[in-house]
């Protein structure tokens, strides 16, 4: 059974940093495209950062230069380093993986990030 377990969310002041983690079990991130999404209340999830099949990294224009996605394939864990946080980054953040072998998609449980003074 595949599980993606997130950690690292919380309350931070504007300008601060957080690092989200997503540990995978029953899944091999090296055969998956991976991404971080966020969701505002009443809105659909939007991609924040991704590493698609074939490599490279892509970012939403609102976070480019502030957020960094990476994967520790040895630990089967993905990360989202978030710097220079703004109140508009407040949302629930989800990790996501899509198998390049089966096309099955998996989501983490979500973690709340609140940026407020």
VOGU-3710 file (C-alpha; in Angstrom, 3 decimals, decimal comma):
1> xxxxxxxxxx> 0,000/0,000/0,000  1,347/3,379/-1,014  1,495/6,130/1,563  2,801/9,670/1,342  3,217/11,216/4,780  3,844/14,929/5,044  5,386/16,926/7,832  6,822/20,365/8,459  3,863/22,703/8,156  2,995/25,302/10,758
11> xxxxxxxxxx> 2,797/28,981/11,579  5,572/31,293/10,451  6,004/35,047/10,267  6,234/36,839/6,922  9,756/36,588/5,576  10,358/33,333/7,406  11,119/29,849/6,122  9,643/26,376/6,369  10,689/23,045/4,959  8,004/20,530/4,103
21> xxxxxxxxxx> 8,844/16,838/3,888  6,947/13,998/2,244  8,077/10,469/3,066  6,987/7,747/0,678  6,343/4,123/1,587  5,355/1,415/-0,861  6,509/3,673/-3,673  9,792/4,402/-5,419  10,119/8,105/-6,191  12,726/7,356/-8,855
31> xxxxxxxxxx> 9,938/5,980/-11,079  7,517/8,806/-10,380  6,990/12,373/-11,413  6,607/14,350/-8,180  5,150/17,689/-7,229  3,894/19,910/-4,442  0,428/21,449/-4,715  -1,394/23,937/-2,537  -5,052/24,622/-2,019  -6,768/27,792/-0,849
41> xxxxxxxxxx> -10,225/27,470/0,758  -12,876/27,026/-1,913  -10,312/26,667/-4,693  -8,862/23,807/-6,685  -5,357/22,582/-5,950  -2,622/24,307/-7,910  0,851/23,062/-8,692  3,534/24,962/-6,827  6,644/23,029/-7,815  7,284/19,869/-9,776
51> xxxxxxxxxx> 9,874/17,464/-11,066  8,265/15,813/-14,074  9,227/12,600/-15,760  12,454/13,375/-17,556  13,754/15,652/-14,882  14,123/19,374/-14,475  12,190/21,513/-12,041  9,227/23,785/-12,632  7,700/26,425/-10,380  4,570/28,506/-10,214
61> xxxxxxxxxx> 5,485/32,089/-11,063  4,405/33,258/-7,606  7,024/31,113/-5,846  9,879/31,113/-8,323  13,100/32,135/-6,610  11,626/31,515/-3,153  10,686/27,809/-3,141  12,841/24,803/-4,010  11,693/21,244/-4,649  14,048/18,334/-4,326
71> xxxxxxxxxx> 14,050/14,600/-3,741  16,327/12,385/-1,677  15,937/9,169/-3,645  17,975/7,189/-1,113  15,516/8,174/1,650  12,496/8,152/-0,700  11,553/11,569/0,603  10,669/14,769/-1,241  11,025/18,260/0,155  9,762/21,756/-0,419
81> xxxxxxxxxx> 12,018/24,463/0,976  10,008/27,661/1,301  11,850/30,926/1,924  10,733/34,545/2,096  7,225/33,405/2,914  4,314/35,762/2,309  0,807/35,817/3,774  -0,525/34,756/0,369  1,420/31,500/0,702  -1,008/30,502/3,441
91> xxxxxxxxxx> -2,700/27,301/2,240  -2,830/23,555/2,685  0,117/21,956/0,912  -0,003/18,462/-0,604  2,711/16,261/-2,009  1,886/14,303/-5,142  3,431/11,478/-7,118  2,470/9,930/-10,424  3,961/6,646/-11,508  5,728/6,709/-14,866
101> xxxxxxxxxx> 5,059/2,972/-15,095  1,331/2,728/-14,261  0,153/6,378/-14,376  -1,404/5,900/-10,908  -1,474/9,060/-8,822  -0,912/9,437/-5,104  -1,467/12,301/-2,673  -0,219/13,131/0,782  -2,693/14,001/3,524  -1,957/17,719/3,361
111> xxxxxxx> -0,242/20,043/5,802  -1,332/23,541/6,787  1,073/26,417/6,231  0,079/29,724/7,787  2,099/32,883/7,226  1,043/35,582/9,624  2,467/38,090/12,062
//
